[in-house]
Structure formats: C-alpha cells, structure tokens
Amino acid sequence: MPRWLYYLLATAIVAPAISIIGGSQQEIAIFICSVISLIPLAALISRATEDLEYYVGPIAGGLLNATFGNAPEIIIGIVAIQHGLITVVKASITGSILSNALLVLGMSLAAGGWRWGKQYFNARDAGQFASMMALAVAALALPATASLLIKDPGRIETMSVAISIILLFVYALYLATHIFHLHAERRIPHRLGKHAVRPPRETGDEAEEANSESEAHEVMSTGTKPPPPWLTLLILCGATIGTAWNSELLVGAIEPVTKLIGWSPVFIGLVIIPIVGNATEHTSALVIALKDRVDLSMAIAAGSSIQVATLVAPLLVLVGLFYSPHLDLIFQ
C-alpha cells in the first residue's frame, strides 16, 4: 500500500472527532473527511485480505477477498437503507457498475495503449466477463421491465428477492470457477491457449516469474513476508470498523450537504461514492495497464462490476427486507 494512503488514514479519525466536537458547517467537514477516509480504509482492507491469503491459501483467500473486497459498498448501502435513502443505494449500485466498466477500463486501455501501442489479452477470459455482465444486466433489468406490466408492488418485491437469490447463486459459481482456475494456474505453467488474441510480450525471466505466482499477487505483492496472522486480522477488523463508522457519518451528512451545496442525492450516489469506494481498484488497474498487463486490468475492472451486480446488489436487497421501505431492483 503506498505511503500516502497511510497519511490519509488520519481522516478516518478526523470525521468522528468532528461529529463529537460539533461546530458550524460540521456537516460539510464530516462529509469531506469521511469520503476521503474511505479511500485508505478500502486499500487497507484489500491489503489485509491479500496478506491473509499468504497463510490460508488461494481458495480461502478468494473467499475472504470476495467477502471484504466490497465491504465499503456493502456497508454504505446498509447504512443508507437504514436511513431510508433507497435512491442513493440504487444510484451507488449503478454508479459502481458504470465506473468500473467505463471509467476504470477506459482509463486503463487509454493509458496502456498510449504507452505500449498495441496490447494483448485473453479472448476467452474477456468473453467470460462479457457473458457474466450480460447476465447480470438482464437480471437487474427484468424487474423494471415487469413493473411496466405488473402494478402489484408485492409481486415486484417478490420477483426482486427471487432474482437476488439467483444472482447470489450465480456469483458463488463464478467465484468457485475463479478460485479453482487460480489454484490450477499456480500448479501448471501459464499458457494463454488457443483463445488468446496473441501471446504477451515477455522475456524468459518474466515468463518464469509469472509462472511462480498469479498475476494479481505478483503485481500487488510488496516482496516481503506479510505480518503475523493475528496482526493481519486485527488490521482487517479495525479497517472494517473504521469503514462502518465513517460510512455512518457519510450517509448521515448526505441530506444536509445536498441542501447546503445544491447537489442531488442521486449525484452523490452515482458519482462520488462509487469513485471513492473503488479508488483502490482504479489505481491498481491503471498501474497494471502501464506495466503492459491489460488482461489483468480488464479482470480487475470487469470483476469489480460483476461483484457489484451479482453480490452487492442482491445482498442489499435481502438486507433491505428487514427495513422499511424495502429495496427492490427497479432501476429507473
């Protein structure tokens, strides 16, 4: 994790301190500090899950990454549901999918193409990402389409819950496939296969290095042994608690800030929250593309969108059943 992110961790303490002390214009200060704090907290959660993978292996590590990798979006969504900000939750889900599929991938392709000219990727993996996104978008669009014909809110809510359960099942299968594929690549020398557009430009040393570790671990690893497991778990718990606390403050400041500045809650949910919550993935995908690994950048961008559509959105729908108003999958 870059050193400047550790400096930004101070904002995770500043926002709660301002809420306790109070004062004039505290809502704007809390909003700014809590938004900034989510960037290093998300990076810290990501780093802790990667460190735990060193001890528990790729399968359990993949489950941990899926559980905590989307912690900021899930926590913000749950807090917003508790406050009744259903519009903000739907906007943040839409914004997370769009920012990863368009902004992150577009910036990665533009930066990588500017530096290297032509770049190469695995066509089979790209097809898998496209198929998963098409399935997720079709599932998310189905309740909105049905609402044009079915005027009973109860039936639409039941349909949203049923689709959410199906999406979670599909995501479990997708995650299992990804984990076993990663486990196989660590045992078998890396080959792109006949589905590749063209073999990547690698020297002999680079190919040997890629065979020894997965690409994601190779890029994100610092080259040193991770901290002890108890310390890593402590960091993970602390970062998750900090994310929950600052998410509570962020959501609580949305309505006062929108009245003071003139922004709409939809803009905050559609633009601000997704960009901040996925800042770590944005940076990683861009840096990796500059290293001529556009296939891995594509995996980060597409994988994040798939996780939001097939894990975060359906999970929030099920959580929303315990609150009123309920969250459905009707996206206007």
C-alpha positions in Angstrom: 0.0 0.0 0.0 1.5 3.4 -1.0 2.8 5.6 1.9 0.5 8.5 1.1 -2.6 6.3 1.8 -1.3 5.8 5.4 -1.3 9.6 5.8 -4.9 9.7 4.6 -5.9 7.3 7.4 -5.9 10.3 9.7 -9.1 11.4 8.1 -10.8 8.3 9.4 -10.2 9.7 12.9 -10.9 13.4 12.0 -14.5 12.8 10.8 -15.7 11.0 14.1 -13.8 13.7 16.1 -15.7 16.5 14.3 -19.0 14.7 14.8 -18.3 14.6 18.6 -17.0 18.1 18.9 -19.6 19.7 16.7 -19.5 23.3 15.4 -20.6 25.3 12.4 -20.5 23.8 9.0 -19.7 20.4 10.5 -21.8 18.5 8.0 -19.6 19.6 5.1 -16.4 18.8 7.0 -17.7 15.4 8.1 -18.8 14.7 4.5 -15.4 15.6 3.1 -13.3 13.8 5.7 -15.5 10.6 5.7 -15.4 10.5 1.9 -11.6 10.8 1.8 -11.2 8.2 4.7 -12.9 5.5 2.6 -10.0 5.5 0.1 -7.2 4.4 2.6 -9.7 2.2 4.5 -10.6 0.3 1.4 -7.0 -0.1 0.5 -6.2 -1.4 4.0 -8.9 -4.0 3.8 -7.7 -5.1 0.4 -4.1 -5.4 1.6 -5.1 -7.3 4.7 -7.1 -9.9 2.7 -4.1 -10.3 0.4 -1.8 -10.8 3.4 -4.2 -13.4 4.9 -4.1 -15.3 1.6 -0.4 -16.0 2.2 -1.4 -18.1 5.3 -4.8 -19.6 4.3 -4.2 -20.4 0.6 -5.8 -19.2 -2.6 -9.3 -20.8 -2.0 -9.9 -19.3 1.4 -8.1 -16.2 0.3 -10.5 -15.8 -2.6 -13.5 -16.2 -0.3 -12.0 -13.5 2.1 -11.4 -11.2 -0.8 -15.0 -11.6 -2.1 -16.3 -11.0 1.4 -14.3 -8.0 2.4 -13.4 -6.6 -1.1 -16.8 -4.9 -1.4 -17.0 -4.0 2.2 -17.3 -0.2 1.6 -20.1 -0.5 -0.9 -22.0 -3.1 1.3 -21.6 -1.1 4.5 -22.6 2.2 2.8 -25.6 0.5 1.2 -26.8 -1.0 4.5 -26.4 2.3 6.4 -28.2 4.2 3.6 -31.1 1.6 3.7 -31.3 2.1 7.5 -31.7 5.9 6.8 -34.3 5.2 4.1 -32.1 6.6 1.3 -33.2 4.0 -1.2 -32.5 6.3 -4.2 -28.9 6.8 -3.0 -28.4 3.0 -2.7 -29.7 2.4 -6.2 -27.6 5.2 -7.6 -24.5 3.8 -5.9 -25.1 0.4 -7.3 -25.5 1.8 -10.8 -22.5 4.1 -10.4 -20.2 1.3 -9.2 -21.0 -0.8 -12.2 -20.6 2.1 -14.7 -17.4 3.5 -13.1 -15.7 0.1 -13.2 -16.9 -0.9 -16.7 -16.4 2.5 -18.3 -14.1 4.8 -16.3 -11.6 2.2 -14.9 -11.4 0.0 -18.0 -11.4 3.1 -20.4 -8.6 4.8 -18.5 -6.6 1.5 -18.3 -6.9 0.9 -22.1 -6.1 4.5 -22.9 -3.1 4.7 -20.6 -1.8 1.3 -21.7 -2.3 2.0 -25.4 -0.6 5.3 -25.1 2.5 3.8 -23.6 2.7 0.5 -25.4 0.7 0.9 -28.6 -0.9 -2.5 -29.1 -1.8 -4.6 -26.1 -2.9 -8.2 -25.9 -5.5 -10.0 -23.8 -7.0 -13.4 -23.4 -10.1 -13.5 -25.5 -11.7 -16.4 -23.6 -11.5 -14.5 -20.3 -12.9 -11.4 -21.9 -15.8 -13.4 -23.2 -16.5 -14.8 -19.8 -16.5 -11.3 -18.3 -18.9 -10.1 -21.1 -21.2 -13.1 -20.6 -21.4 -12.5 -16.8 -22.1 -8.8 -17.2 -24.8 -9.5 -19.8 -26.4 -12.0 -17.5 -26.3 -9.6 -14.5 -27.6 -6.6 -16.5 -30.5 -8.7 -17.9 -31.4 -9.9 -14.4 -31.3 -6.3 -13.0 -33.4 -5.0 -15.8 -36.1 -7.7 -15.5 -38.0 -6.2 -12.5 -38.1 -2.8 -14.1 -39.5 -4.2 -17.3 -42.0 -6.3 -15.4 -43.1 -3.2 -13.4 -44.5 -1.7 -16.6 -47.0 -4.6 -16.9 -47.4 -5.7 -13.2 -48.8 -3.0 -11.0 -48.7 -5.0 -7.8 -45.8 -3.9 -5.6 -45.8 -7.1 -3.6 -45.2 -9.2 -6.7 -42.4 -6.9 -7.9 -40.8 -7.2 -4.5 -41.1 -11.0 -4.6 -39.5 -11.0 -8.1 -36.6 -8.8 -6.8 -35.9 -11.2 -3.9 -36.1 -14.3 -6.2 -33.7 -12.7 -8.8 -31.4 -11.7 -5.9 -31.1 -15.3 -4.7 -30.4 -16.5 -8.2 -27.7 -13.8 -8.7 -26.0 -14.8 -5.5 -26.0 -18.5 -6.6 -24.5 -17.4 -10.0 -21.9 -15.4 -8.2 -21.0 -18.4 -6.0 -20.4 -20.5 -9.1 -18.4 -17.7 -10.7 -16.3 -17.3 -7.6 -15.7 -21.1 -7.4 -14.6 -21.2 -11.0 -12.2 -18.2 -10.5 -10.7 -19.8 -7.4 -10.1 -23.2 -8.9 -8.7 -21.5 -12.1 -6.3 -19.5 -9.9 -5.3 -22.7 -8.0 -4.6 -24.5 -11.2 -2.5 -21.7 -12.7 -0.3 -21.9 -9.6 0.4 -25.5 -10.3 0.5 -25.5 -14.1 2.8 -23.3 -16.2 0.9 -20.3 -17.5 -0.3 -20.5 -21.1 -2.8 -18.3 -22.8 -4.0 -21.1 -25.0 -5.6 -21.1 -28.4 -8.2 -18.5 -27.4 -5.6 -15.8 -26.9 -5.5 -12.9 -29.4 -1.7 -13.0 -29.4 0.9 -14.1 -26.8 2.0 -11.4 -24.5 5.4 -9.7 -24.8 7.5 -11.5 -22.1 11.1 -12.3 -21.8 12.3 -15.6 -20.4 12.7 -14.2 -16.9 9.3 -12.5 -16.9 7.6 -15.7 -18.0 9.3 -17.7 -15.3 8.2 -15.1 -12.7 4.6 -15.2 -14.0 4.6 -19.0 -13.6 5.6 -18.9 -10.0 2.8 -16.6 -8.8 -0.6 -15.4 -10.0 -0.6 -12.2 -11.9 -2.6 -10.4 -9.2 -0.3 -11.5 -6.4 2.7 -10.6 -8.5 1.6 -7.0 -9.1 0.2 -6.3 -5.6 2.8 -8.1 -3.6 5.5 -6.0 -1.8 8.0 -8.8 -2.0 8.2 -9.2 1.8 6.6 -11.6 4.2 3.2 -10.4 5.5 2.6 -9.6 9.1 1.6 -12.4 11.5 -2.0 -13.7 11.1 -3.2 -12.2 14.4 -1.9 -8.7 13.4 -3.4 -9.0 9.9 -6.8 -10.0 11.4 -6.6 -7.1 13.8 -5.9 -4.7 11.0 -8.8 -6.1 9.0 -11.2 -5.8 11.8 -10.0 -2.3 12.6 -10.3 -1.2 9.0 -13.8 -2.7 8.7 -15.0 -1.0 11.9 -13.5 2.3 10.7 -15.3 1.9 7.4 -18.6 1.2 9.1 -18.2 4.3 11.4 -17.2 6.7 8.6 -19.9 5.2 6.3 -22.5 6.0 9.0 -21.2 9.6 9.2 -21.1 9.9 5.4 -24.7 8.8 4.9 -25.9 11.0 7.8 -24.3 14.0 6.1 -25.7 13.4 2.7 -29.0 15.2 3.2 -27.6 18.3 5.0 -24.8 18.6 2.3 -27.2 18.3 -0.6 -29.2 21.2 0.9 -26.2 23.4 1.5 -24.3 22.8 -1.7 -27.2 22.1 -4.0 -26.2 18.6 -5.2 -28.8 15.9 -5.6 -28.5 12.7 -3.6 -28.5 10.8 -6.9 -25.3 12.6 -8.0 -23.6 11.7 -4.7 -24.7 8.1 -5.1 -24.0 7.9 -8.8 -20.6 9.7 -9.0 -19.0 10.5 -5.6 -19.5 7.2 -3.6 -18.5 4.8 -6.5 -15.4 6.7 -7.4 -14.2 6.9 -3.8 -15.2 3.4 -2.8 -13.4 1.9 -5.8 -10.4 4.2 -5.8 -8.0 1.3 -4.9 -9.2 -0.8 -7.8 -9.0 2.3 -10.1 -5.3 2.9 -9.2 -4.4 -0.8 -9.4 -5.9 -1.3 -12.8 -4.3 1.9 -14.2 -0.8 1.0 -12.8 -1.1 -2.6 -14.1 -2.1 -1.4 -17.6 1.0 0.8 -17.7 3.0 -2.4 -17.0 1.6 -3.9 -20.2 -0.8 -6.2 -18.4 -4.1 -5.1 -19.9 -5.6 -8.5 -19.4 -5.2 -8.2 -15.6 -6.6 -4.6 -15.8 -9.6 -6.0 -17.6 -10.0 -8.6 -14.9 -10.0 -6.0 -12.2 -12.5 -3.7 -13.9 -14.9 -6.4 -15.1 -14.5 -8.4 -11.9 -15.5 -5.4 -9.8 -18.5 -4.7 -11.9 -19.6 -8.3 -11.8 -19.2 -8.4 -8.0 -21.4 -5.3 -7.6 -24.1 -6.6 -9.9 -24.2 -10.2 -8.6 -23.1 -9.9 -5.0 -23.6 -6.3 -3.6 -27.0 -5.5 -5.2 -28.7 -8.8 -4.4 -27.2 -8.8 -0.9 -28.6 -5.3 -0.2 -32.0 -6.4 -1.5 -32.1 -9.2 1.0 -30.8 -7.0 3.8 -33.5 -4.4 2.9 -36.2 -6.9 3.8 -35.6 -6.1 7.4 -36.1 -2.3 6.9 -38.8 -0.1 5.5 -39.0 1.0 2.8 -37.7 -2.2 1.2 -35.0 -2.1 -1.6 -36.1 -3.6 -4.9 -34.3 -4.0 -8.2 -36.4 -1.4 -10.2 -33.8 1.0 -11.6 -35.3 4.0 -13.3 
